[in-house]
């Protein structure tokens, strides 16, 4: 939320880490290639419930159910840049960053 009056400001606190997520869950999900051109492959040792692709404004560009251990996402229509993948497995929610050329 941006301030409505000139001279006001907002703080954003962004944390990087794996609080509440076991390191094994992070290691069990592969996202490749990175950087990507036309497709992103996501492979997990656990069942992936769903995946969201978000831009850096937080807008959801893709929200899809997977219910499998792997998925291929077509990125050929995406603009070049950095995107966030929110991957929900049966045991954890993981956030991965991917670059699209």
Order of alpha helices (4+ residues) and beta strands (2+ residues): alpha-beta-beta-beta-beta-beta
